[in-house]
């Protein structure tokens, strides 16, 4: 599983990363987490609002910070 956190490093991006790590830990899932901070790279996903969460190449959430429970639901699908 490959997970990308799209954002410039703002506090919301950091919260999204922390919530994602928490969800992975609670589900006992191993995954690579990559931070994507370059605007051109973020735009290549069609994302207009950050932070955004991309799971296995598919943008799942953008423009808000989901809690760990919501992220867990996405990871289990």
C-alpha positions in Angstrom: 0.0 0.0 0.0 1.3 3.4 -0.9 0.0 6.5 0.8 0.7 10.1 -0.2 0.0 13.2 1.9 -0.3 16.2 -0.5 0.3 19.6 1.0 2.9 22.3 1.6 3.7 21.3 5.2 1.1 23.4 6.9 -0.3 22.4 10.3 -3.3 20.7 8.7 -0.9 18.6 6.5 0.9 17.6 9.6 -2.3 16.6 11.4 -3.3 14.5 8.3 0.0 12.7 8.4 -0.4 12.0 12.2 -4.0 10.8 11.8 -2.9 8.6 8.9 -0.1 7.1 10.9 -2.4 6.5 13.8 -5.0 4.7 11.5 -2.3 2.5 10.0 -1.0 1.6 13.5 -4.4 0.7 14.8 -5.1 -1.5 11.8 -1.6 -3.0 11.9 -1.1 -2.1 8.2 2.4 -1.5 6.8 2.5 1.2 4.2 4.9 3.7 2.7 3.9 7.3 3.5 5.3 9.9 1.1 4.9 13.7 1.5 4.3 15.5 -1.7 5.0 19.2 -1.2 5.7 20.6 -4.7 2.7 22.4 -6.2 3.1 21.0 -9.7 3.1 17.4 -8.2 0.0 18.2 -6.1 -1.8 19.6 -9.1 -1.0 16.5 -11.2 -3.5 14.6 -8.9 -6.3 17.1 -9.8 -6.3 18.3 -6.2 -7.5 21.9 -5.8 -7.4 22.0 -2.0 -4.9 20.7 0.5 -4.2 18.8 2.5 -5.1 15.7 0.5 -4.8 12.0 1.1 -3.9 9.7 -1.8 -4.1 5.9 -1.4 -2.6 3.7 -4.1 -2.7 6.5 -6.6 -6.3 7.5 -6.0 -7.2 10.8 -4.3 -9.6 9.9 -1.5 -9.9 13.2 0.5 -8.9 16.8 -0.2 -9.3 20.2 1.4 -9.9 18.9 5.0 -8.3 16.8 7.7 -10.2 13.5 8.3 -9.9 11.9 11.7 -8.2 8.5 12.2 -11.5 6.6 12.2 -12.4 8.0 8.7 -9.0 7.1 7.4 -9.3 3.6 8.8 -12.6 3.2 6.8 -10.8 4.2 3.6 -7.9 1.9 4.3 -10.2 -1.1 4.9 -11.9 -0.7 1.5 
